[in-house]
Amino acid sequence: MLIPLTEGFKPAKVLYVSERYKNTILLGIYKNSIETQQMPDNLHDTFELLLYTSKVPIQKQRWHLVGHENLKPSQSNLDLRIVAEELWQGDRHLGKASEEDRKELPEMLVMGAGLVEKKAEAIN
């Protein structure tokens, strides 16, 4: 997927689609911007930024779907997070988040398309 920037695009990949939280996805955004509306072949396995957002910008073609690639082993299990002090992996509730979990894991904050685009633009 490509997120439009002021100049060019920022490649991104959908890492998780929730069935529990309507329209919510985990998006991995790559570091390097590109000029053309075509997914580059030489993307790394890691992401510069992980964000929870809506799949609506993809459905409404605000963000450009340019292909499909299965998750690589290093891109799996990136959806471990905290939701309201509870530990979740995908749509599976794992119990109360420990103090250590709260220090190490991200809180699931779902961002709108405009904020995702600003954060993608800010990646250098």
Secondary structure by P-SEA (a helix, b strand, c coil): cbbbcccbbbbbbbcccccccccbbbbbbbccccccccccccccccccbbbbbbcccccccccccccccccccccccccccccccbbbccccccccccaaaaacccccccccaaaaaaaaaacc
